[in-house]
Amino acid sequence: DADVTQTPRNRITKTGKRIMLECSQTKGHDRMYWYRQDPGLGLRLIYYSFDVKDINKGEISDGYSVSRQAQAKFSLSLESAIPNQTALYFCATSGIPAYNEQFFGPGTRLTVL
Amino acid sequence: TQLLEQSPQFLSIQEGENLTVYCNSSSVFSSLQWYRQEPGEGPVLLVTVVTGGEVKKLKRLTFQFGDARKDSSLHITAAQPGDTGLYLCAEMKTSYDKVIFGPGTSLSVIP
């Protein structure tokens, strides 16, 4: 079984809808991250969390919110989706603070019409 | 804001050829990671380099960290179609809380 799972894998929605992307991990890592990937822009950090009581904004947090329900679960919400939020979204975990090596889920392809 | 640059942006080569891709920054890296992302999947960590001048090998892949720790290269010997993917470098911030990714090099190895 995959160590980091994401649901759904694909989602098409309309402008203005609320969307939640979910991430679960079995690696036992404390650190979890949400990124979005756009062609030519690499991976950009949206939010990250070091434990259930520690949530931090990344470089592109506007329009997004997160919830860390448990050590193993970290969800990303788009409160009112807009077309420029169409992207690939990745969840990642990290267990070694010294190097912060990232372990990624398979991604969610989100399309906002 | 420190930016990571990767070159080339795109690379298409024949099976069996050698290639090198580069990652550069205007500032010193604390440590650098290389990832490979295959289509439809998340990035997978290949290696972490920490010490200036360090060289690490992973089968046909050779990773080098510049002496001044401001650049890194990935050399692939005798490329195979299975090497096709997006190669990303990433720098860990000195605050140890997050990593910053470069835009990637998209490699296509033609059989």
gemmi code that builds the backbone of each chain (N, CA, C; Angstrom):
import gemmi

chains = {
    "A": [
        ("ASP", (0.834, -1.193, 0.000), (0.000, 0.000, 0.000), (0.873, 1.249, 0.000)),
        ("ALA", (0.363, 2.315, -0.654), (1.104, 3.559, -0.729), (1.236, 4.176, 0.645)),
        ("ASP", (2.392, 4.847, 0.881), (2.624, 5.479, 2.176), (1.857, 6.786, 2.310)),
        ("VAL", (1.701, 7.508, 1.185), (0.979, 8.778, 1.166), (-0.121, 8.668, 0.113)),
        ("THR", (-1.356, 8.809, 0.529), (-2.478, 8.696, -0.391), (-3.247, 10.006, -0.470)),
        ("GLN", (-3.805, 10.256, -1.636), (-4.576, 11.469, -1.853), (-5.903, 11.115, -2.506)),
        ("THR", (-6.961, 11.787, -2.062), (-8.267, 11.622, -2.683), (-8.929, 12.977, -2.857)),
        ("PRO", (-9.658, 13.187, -3.975), (-9.720, 12.293, -5.120), (-8.474, 12.406, -5.983)),
        ("ARG", (-8.318, 11.567, -6.987), (-7.188, 11.677, -7.903), (-7.474, 12.676, -9.010)),
        ("ASN", (-8.705, 12.797, -9.358), (-9.133, 13.763, -10.366), (-10.440, 14.397, -9.925)),
        ("ARG", (-10.574, 15.705, -10.221), (-11.816, 16.392, -9.857), (-12.049, 17.532, -10.829)),
        ("ILE", (-13.249, 17.587, -11.335), (-13.669, 18.710, -12.172), (-14.790, 19.407, -11.423)),
        ("THR", (-14.673, 20.713, -11.279), (-15.684, 21.450, -10.544), (-15.955, 22.784, -11.233)),
        ("LYS", (-16.905, 23.529, -10.698), (-17.262, 24.806, -11.297), (-16.821, 25.961, -10.410)),
        ("THR", (-16.641, 27.093, -11.019), (-16.273, 28.304, -10.286), (-17.256, 28.555, -9.152)),
        ("GLY", (-16.701, 28.881, -7.967), (-17.519, 29.193, -6.810), (-17.807, 28.024, -5.892)),
        ("LYS", (-17.535, 26.823, -6.333), (-17.782, 25.637, -5.503), (-16.694, 25.477, -4.447)),
        ("ARG", (-17.075, 24.867, -3.318), (-16.110, 24.521, -2.282), (-15.586, 23.114, -2.537)),
        ("ILE", (-14.274, 22.979, -2.479), (-13.630, 21.701, -2.765), (-12.694, 21.326, -1.623)),
        ("MET", (-12.688, 20.057, -1.247), (-11.731, 19.567, -0.257), (-10.905, 18.442, -0.865)),
        ("LEU", (-9.599, 18.558, -0.709), (-8.672, 17.508, -1.114), (-8.101, 16.896, 0.156)),
        ("GLU", (-8.048, 15.564, 0.176), (-7.623, 14.894, 1.402), (-6.308, 14.152, 1.211)),
        ("CYS", (-5.548, 14.087, 2.281), (-4.257, 13.411, 2.274), (-4.124, 12.581, 3.546)),
        ("SER", (-3.698, 11.347, 3.381), (-3.439, 10.464, 4.516), (-2.065, 9.836, 4.355)),
        ("GLN", (-1.394, 9.581, 5.480), (-0.069, 8.967, 5.409), (0.098, 7.914, 6.491)),
        ("THR", (0.864, 6.897, 6.147), (1.152, 5.813, 7.085), (2.641, 5.776, 7.431)),
        ("LYS", (3.370, 6.844, 7.111), (4.812, 6.879, 7.354), (5.137, 7.275, 8.788)),
        ("GLY", (4.139, 7.761, 9.534), (4.414, 8.178, 10.901), (5.149, 9.501, 10.995)),
        ("HIS", (5.151, 10.268, 9.906), (5.840, 11.556, 9.901), (4.991, 12.641, 10.546)),
        ("ASP", (5.682, 13.574, 11.212), (4.975, 14.688, 11.835), (4.700, 15.815, 10.833)),
        ("ARG", (5.612, 16.008, 9.867), (5.508, 17.151, 8.960), (4.723, 16.777, 7.707)),
        ("MET", (3.760, 17.633, 7.368), (2.974, 17.427, 6.154), (2.863, 18.739, 5.387)),
        ("TYR", (2.772, 18.636, 4.063), (2.839, 19.794, 3.181), (1.799, 19.661, 2.066)),
        ("TRP", (1.315, 20.814, 1.591), (0.506, 20.872, 0.373), (1.202, 21.780, -0.645)),
        ("TYR", (1.348, 21.249, -1.882), (1.946, 21.997, -2.982), (0.966, 22.012, -4.158)),
        ("ARG", (1.131, 23.013, -5.011), (0.498, 22.962, -6.320), (1.581, 23.026, -7.387)),
        ("GLN", (1.310, 22.373, -8.508), (2.266, 22.324, -9.600), (1.593, 22.824, -10.864)),
        ("ASP", (2.242, 23.803, -11.480), (1.797, 24.346, -12.750), (2.946, 24.219, -13.745)),
        ("PRO", (2.647, 23.989, -15.008), (3.710, 23.820, -16.002), (4.693, 24.987, -15.995)),
        ("GLY", (5.986, 24.675, -15.923), (7.017, 25.704, -15.971), (7.256, 26.432, -14.663)),
        ("LEU", (6.454, 26.149, -13.650), (6.601, 26.865, -12.374), (7.080, 25.967, -11.250)),
        ("GLY", (7.234, 24.710, -11.518), (7.675, 23.806, -10.465), (6.611, 23.611, -9.404)),
        ("LEU", (7.035, 23.259, -8.219), (6.139, 23.026, -7.096), (6.167, 24.241, -6.177)),
        ("ARG", (5.008, 24.751, -5.852), (4.924, 25.900, -4.956), (4.156, 25.504, -3.706)),
        ("LEU", (4.677, 25.934, -2.562), (4.147, 25.525, -1.270), (2.916, 26.345, -0.906)),
        ("ILE", (1.847, 25.660, -0.525), (0.598, 26.330, -0.155), (0.505, 26.471, 1.371)),
        ("TYR", (0.581, 25.344, 2.075), (0.551, 25.310, 3.532), (1.422, 24.152, 3.998)),
        ("TYR", (1.875, 24.248, 5.256), (2.560, 23.135, 5.858), (2.259, 23.073, 7.351)),
        ("SER", (2.460, 21.880, 7.913), (2.077, 21.625, 9.309), (3.097, 20.709, 9.955)),
        ("PHE", (3.492, 21.044, 11.184), (4.438, 20.207, 11.902), (3.755, 19.310, 12.918)),
        ("ASP", (2.541, 19.658, 13.325), (1.698, 18.775, 14.124), (0.286, 19.335, 14.091)),
        ("VAL", (-0.640, 18.689, 14.803), (-2.050, 19.062, 14.676), (-2.323, 20.485, 15.161)),
        ("LYS", (-1.423, 21.049, 15.939), (-1.642, 22.394, 16.450), (-0.759, 23.428, 15.774)),
        ("ASP", (-0.033, 23.019, 14.756), (0.922, 23.908, 14.105), (0.663, 23.950, 12.603)),
        ("ILE", (0.091, 25.059, 12.131), (-0.228, 25.260, 10.716), (0.481, 26.530, 10.261)),
        ("ASN", (1.123, 26.459, 9.097), (1.875, 27.603, 8.592), (1.551, 27.865, 7.127)),
        ("LYS", (1.489, 29.143, 6.775), (1.247, 29.498, 5.380), (2.521, 29.334, 4.570)),
        ("GLY", (2.338, 28.894, 3.319), (3.443, 28.859, 2.379), (3.437, 30.105, 1.518)),
        ("GLU", (4.026, 29.998, 0.336), (4.166, 31.181, -0.511), (2.908, 31.555, -1.268)),
        ("ILE", (1.946, 30.636, -1.395), (0.741, 30.927, -2.173), (-0.519, 30.468, -1.444)),
        ("SER", (-0.737, 30.906, -0.213), (-1.837, 30.414, 0.604), (-3.180, 31.102, 0.326)),
        ("ASP", (-3.173, 32.253, -0.340), (-4.432, 32.967, -0.589), (-5.407, 32.103, -1.381)),
        ("GLY", (-6.659, 32.037, -0.881), (-7.682, 31.256, -1.567), (-7.770, 29.817, -1.108)),
        ("TYR", (-6.870, 29.431, -0.178), (-6.810, 28.057, 0.331), (-6.885, 28.065, 1.855)),
        ("SER", (-7.361, 26.960, 2.421), (-7.275, 26.735, 3.854), (-6.961, 25.262, 4.078)),
        ("VAL", (-6.480, 24.936, 5.282), (-6.114, 23.557, 5.585), (-6.632, 23.171, 6.957)),
        ("SER", (-6.666, 21.851, 7.172), (-7.026, 21.297, 8.468), (-6.155, 20.079, 8.725)),
        ("ARG", (-5.534, 20.042, 9.913), (-4.737, 18.862, 10.295), (-5.559, 18.118, 11.345)),
        ("GLN", (-6.279, 17.120, 10.874), (-7.239, 16.422, 11.746), (-6.552, 15.457, 12.703)),
        ("ALA", (-5.405, 14.964, 12.294), (-4.638, 13.991, 13.086), (-3.230, 13.993, 12.520)),
        ("GLN", (-2.328, 13.296, 13.195), (-0.958, 13.249, 12.680), (-0.942, 12.738, 11.248)),
        ("ALA", (-1.845, 11.813, 10.932), (-1.811, 11.152, 9.635), (-2.674, 11.820, 8.578)),
        ("LYS", (-3.429, 12.857, 8.907), (-4.386, 13.421, 7.957), (-4.243, 14.935, 7.859)),
        ("PHE", (-4.200, 15.404, 6.605), (-4.008, 16.826, 6.333), (-4.838, 17.148, 5.096)),
        ("SER", (-5.863, 17.995, 5.246), (-6.742, 18.273, 4.118), (-6.596, 19.713, 3.662)),
        ("LEU", (-6.811, 19.915, 2.377), (-6.717, 21.230, 1.748), (-8.082, 21.601, 1.194)),
        ("SER", (-8.541, 22.823, 1.487), (-9.844, 23.280, 0.996), (-9.690, 24.511, 0.131)),
        ("LEU", (-10.490, 24.532, -0.915), (-10.663, 25.727, -1.723), (-12.065, 26.210, -1.420)),
        ("GLU", (-12.173, 27.321, -0.718), (-13.476, 27.773, -0.235), (-14.420, 28.171, -1.364)),
        ("SER", (-13.862, 28.806, -2.379), (-14.657, 29.221, -3.531), (-13.740, 29.119, -4.754)),
        ("ALA", (-13.788, 27.990, -5.399), (-12.826, 27.699, -6.460), (-12.929, 28.686, -7.623)),
        ("ILE", (-11.765, 29.007, -8.199), (-11.696, 29.864, -9.378), (-10.833, 29.174, -10.429)),
        ("PRO", (-11.023, 29.535, -11.708), (-10.303, 28.820, -12.781), (-8.786, 28.807, -12.643)),
        ("ASN", (-8.184, 29.872, -12.091), (-6.714, 29.846, -12.011), (-6.197, 28.966, -10.884)),
        ("GLN", (-7.096, 28.269, -10.190), (-6.688, 27.237, -9.244), (-6.645, 25.858, -9.902)),
        ("THR", (-6.900, 25.825, -11.186), (-6.710, 24.592, -11.948), (-5.237, 24.230, -11.941)),
        ("ALA", (-4.910, 23.046, -11.427), (-3.507, 22.652, -11.267), (-3.450, 21.210, -10.758)),
        ("LEU", (-2.217, 20.719, -10.654), (-1.947, 19.472, -9.947), (-1.621, 19.803, -8.503)),
        ("TYR", (-2.237, 19.080, -7.573), (-2.001, 19.326, -6.156), (-1.353, 18.093, -5.533)),
        ("PHE", (-0.269, 18.333, -4.796), (0.459, 17.241, -4.160), (0.541, 17.453, -2.658)),
        ("CYS", (0.351, 16.364, -1.956), (0.605, 16.308, -0.525), (1.952, 15.634, -0.321)),
        ("ALA", (2.687, 16.050, 0.688), (3.977, 15.436, 0.976), (4.174, 15.358, 2.483)),
        ("THR", (5.036, 14.437, 2.895), (5.397, 14.319, 4.299), (6.911, 14.389, 4.423)),
        ("SER", (7.363, 14.673, 5.629), (8.801, 14.693, 5.898), (9.028, 14.242, 7.320)),
        ("GLY", (10.055, 13.403, 7.511), (10.296, 12.879, 8.845), (11.665, 13.212, 9.416)),
        ("ILE", (12.523, 13.829, 8.581), (13.875, 14.118, 9.033), (14.107, 15.625, 8.961)),
        ("PRO", (13.949, 16.338, 10.055), (14.086, 17.799, 10.005), (15.421, 18.281, 9.450)),
        ("ALA", (16.476, 17.510, 9.652), (17.793, 17.969, 9.228), (17.845, 18.211, 7.728)),
        ("TYR", (17.186, 17.389, 6.946), (17.217, 17.537, 5.497), (15.846, 17.775, 4.884)),
        ("ASN", (14.783, 17.536, 5.650), (13.418, 17.788, 5.179), (13.114, 17.076, 3.864)),
        ("GLU", (13.619, 15.888, 3.679), (13.360, 15.144, 2.453), (11.862, 14.863, 2.347)),
        ("GLN", (11.309, 15.122, 1.174), (9.866, 15.095, 0.967), (9.436, 13.759, 0.342)),
        ("PHE", (8.339, 13.203, 0.863), (7.738, 11.991, 0.313), (6.344, 12.373, -0.175)),
        ("PHE", (6.133, 12.243, -1.464), (4.934, 12.768, -2.091), (3.862, 11.711, -2.311)),
        ("GLY", (2.612, 12.189, -2.283), (1.497, 11.372, -2.729), (1.409, 11.402, -4.247)),
        ("PRO", (0.417, 10.710, -4.813), (0.300, 10.598, -6.273), (-0.306, 11.823, -6.938)),
        ("GLY", (-0.854, 12.753, -6.154), (-1.392, 13.977, -6.727), (-2.880, 13.931, -7.016)),
        ("THR", (-3.469, 15.131, -7.054), (-4.864, 15.324, -7.462), (-4.874, 16.323, -8.608)),
        ("ARG", (-5.477, 15.925, -9.719), (-5.621, 16.854, -10.839), (-6.958, 17.561, -10.697)),
        ("LEU", (-6.919, 18.857, -10.435), (-8.130, 19.649, -10.225), (-8.355, 20.585, -11.405)),
        ("THR", (-9.557, 20.556, -11.943), (-9.950, 21.464, -13.018), (-11.145, 22.276, -12.542)),
        ("VAL", (-10.993, 23.601, -12.619), (-12.081, 24.500, -12.236), (-12.601, 25.181, -13.498)),
        ("LEU", (-13.849, 24.943, -13.820), (-14.435, 25.478, -15.062), (-15.086, 26.835, -14.826)),
    ],
    "B": [
        ("THR", (14.483, 37.265, -2.377), (14.042, 35.871, -2.446), (15.005, 35.080, -3.311)),
        ("GLN", (15.511, 34.005, -2.746), (16.438, 33.178, -3.510), (15.666, 32.362, -4.530)),
        ("LEU", (16.153, 32.355, -5.775), (15.519, 31.598, -6.829), (16.432, 30.464, -7.257)),
        ("LEU", (15.811, 29.325, -7.539), (16.531, 28.204, -8.105), (16.308, 28.195, -9.600)),
        ("GLU", (17.371, 28.081, -10.352), (17.279, 27.985, -11.803), (17.739, 26.611, -12.242)),
        ("GLN", (17.027, 26.049, -13.209), (17.422, 24.758, -13.758), (17.548, 24.883, -15.263)),
        ("SER", (18.551, 24.202, -15.794), (18.757, 24.226, -17.238), (19.244, 22.865, -17.717)),
        ("PRO", (18.907, 22.495, -18.940), (17.926, 23.188, -19.775), (16.506, 22.961, -19.267)),
        ("GLN", (15.550, 23.678, -19.803), (14.161, 23.481, -19.410), (13.617, 22.200, -20.012)),
        ("PHE", (14.004, 21.935, -21.263), (13.576, 20.722, -21.961), (14.803, 20.052, -22.591)),
        ("LEU", (14.786, 18.731, -22.643), (15.877, 17.988, -23.249), (15.314, 16.713, -23.855)),
        ("SER", (15.597, 16.511, -25.148), (15.149, 15.303, -25.826), (16.365, 14.638, -26.451)),
        ("ILE", (16.643, 13.397, -26.062), (17.839, 12.716, -26.540), (17.504, 11.293, -26.962)),
        ("GLN", (18.440, 10.681, -27.682), (18.284, 9.295, -28.095), (18.777, 8.359, -26.987)),
        ("GLU", (18.176, 7.208, -26.921), (18.622, 6.172, -25.989), (20.115, 5.913, -26.172)),
        ("GLY", (20.831, 5.818, -25.063), (22.266, 5.538, -25.115), (23.143, 6.764, -24.994)),
        ("GLU", (22.578, 7.938, -25.191), (23.356, 9.168, -25.071), (23.561, 9.544, -23.600)),
        ("ASN", (24.562, 10.397, -23.384), (24.811, 10.950, -22.050), (24.224, 12.360, -21.971)),
        ("LEU", (23.919, 12.805, -20.763), (23.373, 14.150, -20.606), (23.693, 14.675, -19.219)),
        ("THR", (23.669, 16.013, -19.128), (23.849, 16.681, -17.834), (22.816, 17.783, -17.703)),
        ("VAL", (22.197, 17.860, -16.545), (21.280, 18.948, -16.234), (21.812, 19.684, -15.017)),
        ("TYR", (21.423, 20.956, -14.903), (22.045, 21.829, -13.927), (21.021, 22.526, -13.033)),
        ("CYS", (21.482, 22.837, -11.842), (20.666, 23.576, -10.872), (21.565, 24.656, -10.267)),
        ("ASN", (21.103, 25.900, -10.314), (21.927, 27.007, -9.850), (21.144, 27.968, -8.964)),
        ("SER", (21.885, 28.653, -8.095), (21.284, 29.644, -7.228), (22.238, 30.819, -7.071)),
        ("SER", (21.685, 31.970, -6.709), (22.521, 33.143, -6.448), (23.088, 33.110, -5.039)),
        ("SER", (22.562, 32.211, -4.205), (23.007, 32.128, -2.811), (23.478, 30.714, -2.492)),
        ("VAL", (24.085, 30.566, -1.357), (24.624, 29.271, -0.944), (23.500, 28.356, -0.473)),
        ("PHE", (23.553, 27.107, -0.941), (22.600, 26.097, -0.480), (23.030, 25.555, 0.877)),
        ("SER", (22.067, 25.316, 1.754), (22.397, 24.580, 2.968), (22.499, 23.094, 2.622)),
        ("SER", (21.573, 22.601, 1.850), (21.652, 21.253, 1.283), (20.756, 21.238, 0.059)),
        ("LEU", (20.961, 20.259, -0.811), (20.223, 20.228, -2.058), (19.708, 18.825, -2.313)),
        ("GLN", (18.479, 18.745, -2.795), (17.871, 17.462, -3.117), (17.545, 17.416, -4.603)),
        ("TRP", (17.619, 16.220, -5.165), (17.173, 15.977, -6.538), (16.022, 14.973, -6.501)),
        ("TYR", (14.984, 15.283, -7.271), (13.810, 14.422, -7.381), (13.559, 14.115, -8.857)),
        ("ARG", (12.921, 12.985, -9.116), (12.422, 12.667, -10.457), (10.912, 12.452, -10.371)),
        ("GLN", (10.213, 13.059, -11.316), (8.761, 12.925, -11.371), (8.366, 12.324, -12.710)),
        ("GLU", (7.732, 11.177, -12.669), (7.239, 10.538, -13.882), (5.814, 11.017, -14.140)),
        ("PRO", (5.397, 11.002, -15.394), (4.052, 11.505, -15.732), (2.968, 10.829, -14.906)),
        ("GLY", (2.079, 11.646, -14.330), (0.959, 11.121, -13.568), (1.297, 10.696, -12.149)),
        ("GLU", (2.520, 10.986, -11.707), (2.930, 10.579, -10.361), (3.545, 11.744, -9.610)),
        ("GLY", (3.726, 11.541, -8.297), (4.404, 12.543, -7.504), (5.914, 12.410, -7.610)),
        ("PRO", (6.655, 13.468, -7.307), (8.118, 13.397, -7.338), (8.640, 12.359, -6.347)),
        ("VAL", (9.756, 11.753, -6.723), (10.419, 10.769, -5.868), (11.846, 11.234, -5.616)),
        ("LEU", (12.249, 11.233, -4.353), (13.591, 11.675, -3.992), (14.648, 10.740, -4.567)),
        ("LEU", (15.668, 11.331, -5.215), (16.794, 10.556, -5.729), (17.991, 10.634, -4.772)),
        ("VAL", (18.321, 11.852, -4.342), (19.523, 12.016, -3.534), (19.480, 13.344, -2.802)),
        ("THR", (20.213, 13.420, -1.700), (20.471, 14.672, -0.994), (21.975, 14.880, -0.938)),
        ("VAL", (22.422, 16.076, -1.312), (23.834, 16.421, -1.193), (23.975, 17.549, -0.191)),
        ("VAL", (25.036, 17.467, 0.593), (25.172, 18.379, 1.728), (26.508, 19.134, 1.715)),
        ("THR", (27.572, 18.436, 1.347), (28.922, 18.990, 1.471), (29.415, 19.520, 0.134)),
        ("GLY", (30.020, 20.723, 0.118), (30.580, 21.267, -1.105), (31.578, 20.309, -1.733)),
        ("GLY", (31.460, 20.095, -3.056), (32.345, 19.179, -3.756), (31.899, 17.729, -3.714)),
        ("GLU", (30.829, 17.455, -3.008), (30.353, 16.075, -2.845), (29.887, 15.493, -4.171)),
        ("VAL", (30.203, 14.222, -4.381), (29.746, 13.481, -5.549), (29.052, 12.219, -5.063)),
        ("LYS", (27.830, 11.995, -5.551), (27.108, 10.770, -5.213), (26.675, 10.083, -6.498)),
        ("LYS", (26.728, 8.754, -6.464), (26.320, 7.981, -7.635), (25.163, 7.069, -7.278)),
        ("LEU", (24.222, 6.981, -8.227), (23.059, 6.117, -8.089), (22.913, 5.408, -9.421)),
        ("LYS", (23.524, 4.237, -9.529), (23.559, 3.462, -10.777), (24.140, 4.335, -11.891)),
        ("ARG", (23.378, 4.696, -12.910), (23.900, 5.493, -14.032), (23.784, 6.999, -13.786)),
        ("LEU", (23.320, 7.403, -12.626), (23.163, 8.815, -12.308), (24.292, 9.266, -11.392)),
        ("THR", (24.911, 10.405, -11.729), (25.963, 10.988, -10.904), (25.556, 12.402, -10.531)),
        ("PHE", (25.547, 12.677, -9.246), (25.152, 13.970, -8.705), (26.389, 14.651, -8.152)),
        ("GLN", (26.535, 15.932, -8.474), (27.675, 16.683, -7.962), (27.184, 17.978, -7.339)),
        ("PHE", (27.761, 18.310, -6.212), (27.463, 19.550, -5.507), (28.667, 20.450, -5.685)),
        ("GLY", (28.469, 21.677, -6.145), (29.571, 22.581, -6.400), (30.363, 22.906, -5.145)),
        ("ASP", (31.640, 23.206, -5.336), (32.508, 23.509, -4.195), (31.966, 24.657, -3.356)),
        ("ALA", (31.401, 25.654, -4.017), (30.866, 26.812, -3.315), (29.421, 26.611, -2.856)),
        ("ARG", (28.871, 25.444, -3.132), (27.506, 25.074, -2.732), (26.457, 26.041, -3.286)),
        ("LYS", (26.699, 26.536, -4.523), (25.720, 27.390, -5.179), (25.202, 26.748, -6.459)),
        ("ASP", (25.690, 25.537, -6.766), (25.241, 24.880, -7.970), (25.368, 23.368, -7.810)),
        ("SER", (24.614, 22.670, -8.630), (24.651, 21.210, -8.605), (24.350, 20.703, -10.002)),
        ("SER", (24.849, 19.516, -10.298), (24.574, 18.915, -11.601), (24.180, 17.457, -11.430)),
        ("LEU", (23.423, 16.995, -12.409), (23.006, 15.588, -12.491), (23.422, 15.085, -13.865)),
        ("HIS", (24.266, 14.072, -13.881), (24.747, 13.486, -15.134), (24.177, 12.085, -15.260)),
        ("ILE", (23.589, 11.805, -16.418), (23.062, 10.468, -16.687), (23.885, 9.843, -17.809)),
        ("THR", (24.396, 8.683, -17.561), (25.186, 7.943, -18.543), (24.292, 6.925, -19.256)),
        ("ALA", (24.426, 6.869, -20.560), (23.687, 5.887, -21.374), (22.198, 5.909, -21.047)),
        ("ALA", (21.568, 7.038, -21.324), (20.161, 7.234, -20.955), (19.261, 6.149, -21.548)),
        ("GLN", (18.247, 5.808, -20.783), (17.264, 4.815, -21.193), (15.876, 5.435, -21.170)),
        ("PRO", (14.929, 4.875, -21.922), (13.566, 5.441, -21.919), (12.974, 5.555, -20.525)),
        ("GLY", (13.348, 4.674, -19.626), (12.859, 4.738, -18.255), (13.359, 5.934, -17.475)),
        ("ASP", (14.344, 6.654, -18.028), (14.837, 7.878, -17.379), (13.952, 9.075, -17.707)),
        ("THR", (13.037, 8.918, -18.626), (12.133, 10.008, -19.009), (11.365, 10.512, -17.801)),
        ("GLY", (11.302, 11.848, -17.673), (10.579, 12.439, -16.564), (11.015, 13.862, -16.328)),
        ("LEU", (10.468, 14.448, -15.273), (10.819, 15.807, -14.870), (11.794, 15.714, -13.706)),
        ("TYR", (12.950, 16.340, -13.857), (13.978, 16.321, -12.818), (13.946, 17.657, -12.084)),
        ("LEU", (13.719, 17.568, -10.796), (13.571, 18.754, -9.962), (14.690, 18.829, -8.945)),
        ("CYS", (15.286, 20.010, -8.797), (16.177, 20.207, -7.665), (15.416, 21.007, -6.617)),
        ("ALA", (15.813, 20.851, -5.365), (15.124, 21.525, -4.275), (16.118, 21.870, -3.186)),
        ("GLU", (15.991, 23.073, -2.671), (16.876, 23.528, -1.616), (16.134, 23.552, -0.296)),
        ("MET", (16.769, 23.023, 0.738), (16.187, 23.151, 2.052), (16.578, 24.491, 2.641)),
        ("LYS", (15.582, 25.220, 3.106), (15.849, 26.509, 3.705), (16.597, 26.343, 5.028)),
        ("THR", (17.420, 27.311, 5.367), (18.221, 27.221, 6.585), (17.360, 27.224, 7.834)),
        ("SER", (16.095, 27.627, 7.693), (15.172, 27.555, 8.828), (14.698, 26.128, 9.080)),
        ("TYR", (15.044, 25.199, 8.179), (14.739, 23.777, 8.333), (13.251, 23.463, 8.302)),
        ("ASP", (12.416, 24.411, 7.862), (10.990, 24.126, 7.895), (10.402, 23.769, 6.535)),
        ("LYS", (11.076, 24.129, 5.444), (10.511, 23.828, 4.141), (11.617, 23.760, 3.098)),
        ("VAL", (11.224, 23.226, 1.931), (12.143, 23.194, 0.808), (11.565, 24.033, -0.322)),
        ("ILE", (12.423, 24.561, -1.153), (12.031, 25.360, -2.311), (12.457, 24.616, -3.559)),
        ("PHE", (11.527, 24.429, -4.479), (11.792, 23.653, -5.684), (12.123, 24.561, -6.869)),
        ("GLY", (13.010, 24.060, -7.711), (13.248, 24.706, -8.988), (12.155, 24.327, -9.972)),
        ("PRO", (12.161, 24.950, -11.170), (11.108, 24.707, -12.161), (11.221, 23.366, -12.866)),
        ("GLY", (12.394, 22.724, -12.792), (12.544, 21.403, -13.363), (13.121, 21.372, -14.763)),
        ("THR", (13.704, 20.237, -15.108), (14.144, 19.919, -16.469), (13.330, 18.731, -16.939)),
        ("SER", (12.629, 18.900, -18.047), (11.824, 17.815, -18.599), (12.668, 17.024, -19.591)),
        ("LEU", (12.931, 15.762, -19.263), (13.786, 14.898, -20.085), (12.949, 13.862, -20.811)),
        ("SER", (13.202, 13.747, -22.107), (12.559, 12.715, -22.910), (13.648, 11.882, -23.574)),
        ("VAL", (13.656, 10.588, -23.314), (14.633, 9.679, -23.920), (13.897, 8.829, -24.955)),
        ("ILE", (14.328, 8.996, -26.202), (13.642, 8.347, -27.317), (14.294, 7.003, -27.615)),
        ("PRO", (13.496, 5.941, -27.702), (14.077, 4.611, -27.962), (14.718, 4.525, -29.349)),
    ],
}
model = gemmi.Model(1)
for chain_id, residues in chains.items():
    chain = gemmi.Chain(chain_id)
    for i, (resn, *xyz) in enumerate(residues, 1):
        res = gemmi.Residue()
        res.name, res.seqid = resn, gemmi.SeqId(i, " ")
        for name, pos in zip(("N", "CA", "C"), xyz):
            atom = gemmi.Atom()
            atom.name, atom.element = name, gemmi.Element(name[0])
            atom.pos, atom.b_iso = gemmi.Position(*pos), 0.0
            res.add_atom(atom)
        chain.add_residue(res)
    model.add_chain(chain)
structure = gemmi.Structure()
structure.add_model(model)
structure.setup_entities()
